[in-house]
Amino acid sequence: MEWYQMALKRYAEFNGRSRRKEYWMFTLYNIVITMVLYVAGLLLLMRGSIAMVFFGLAIIYWLAVLVPGLAVCVRRLHDIDKSGWFILVSLIPAVGGIILLVLLCLDGTPGDNRFGPSPKAIVQGQATAIS
């Protein structure tokens, strides 16, 4: 939950770098929350209840996390020393999403790069300073 909250706190921050863990935990939480809302909507739809409320909540939630999702994706691309504009590669039909997925799975550049210090070094440095 800490990684999800970190991405939300950096709501529209497109500068800097994000670790793989921050990106993928944010993505995992978004998938789980959205699926829970959709499943609840489908179950209520089968019973004839007010299912549209849950579908509406799912859409509102998706819109609410759209900007933080783009921001964490751009920061993740910065971590592998790619421009945030590489997110547009996902618009290439058939292969764009696969290319972006591979890029998002790559390990970050060790040490500093043109987008800032390594987020792993910052976290490890804090852990070392505390110990």
N, C-alpha and C positions, 0 to 999 in steps of 0.2 A: 504494500500500500504506500510505502514511503516513496518509491520511485514514481508511482502514479501522481501523488501529490506534488512531487518535485516538478514534474512536467506541467501540471496545472499552475503552479506558482510562477513558472517562467512562461506564462500565458502567451504572450506575443513577442517573446525574445528570440529573434532570428539570428543573433550573433552568438559566437562561442561554439562549444562542442558538447555533445551528449554521448554517454556510453551506450553500448548495445543494450545493456540491462535496462537503462531508463526507457529507451525506445520500445523494446519488446514488452516490458511490463505495462507500459502505458497502453500499448496495442492490445495486450491480453485483457486488461481490465475493460477496455472499450468493447471488445468482442463479447465478453461475459455479460456486461450490463445490457448491451443491446439485445443479445439473445434472450436474456431473462425477460426483458420487456416484450419482445416479439412472441415468445412462448406463452407468456401470461395473456397476451392479446389473443393468440390463437385458441387457447383453452377457453377463454371467455366467449370467443366468437362461436365456438362449438356449443356453448350453453345458451347462446342467444343474449348474452349480457352486453354491457357497454364496452366492447373490446376496442373500439376506436380510441378510447382514452389512452390505452397502453401503446397503441400504434403511434398516436400523437406524441406521447411522452418519448418514445424511441426516436422519433424524428427531431423533436426538440433537443434531446440529449445529443444526438449526432451533430446537430447544428452548433450546439454549445461547445463541443470538443473539436470542431473542425479547425479553428485557428491554432489551438495548442497542438493538435496533431500535425499540422503542417510545420509548425515551429520546431517541434521535436524531430521531425523528419529532416528538416534543413540542418539542424544542429548535428544530427547523426551523420549526414553527408559531409559536414565540415570536419567531423572526427576522422574520416578517411581521406581528408584533404581534397575533397571535391566541392565545387561550388553548389550552393543551394539550388541553382537553376537546373541541376541534374534531376530534380524531382519531375521535371517536364518530360524526361525520358519515358515515364510511365504512359504518356499519351501515344507512344508508338504502338500501332495495332499489333496484337498477338504476342510480341516479344518484350514490349516496354515494361510491363509489370514484372516480368521475370528478371529483366536486367536490374530494375530498381530493387527487387527482393535480394538479389545476389549482392548488390552494393551495400544494402542495409545489414547484411549478415557478415560482412568483412570486419576484421579486427581494425581498431583505430590506429592511426599513425602514432608510433611510440614517441614520446617527448613532445616538444612544442611543434606546431605547424603554423601556417599563416593565419589560422583562425583562433589561435590561442593555445594555452597550455593543455596538456593531456588531462582529461577528467579522471582517468585512473590514477595518475600521479598525484592529483589534488586529494583524492579520497585516501590513497595510501599514505600520503604525507600527513594528513590529519590523523590517521590511525596510528602512525608512528609517533607523532608528537604527543598523543594521548597516552600511549603505552609507556 
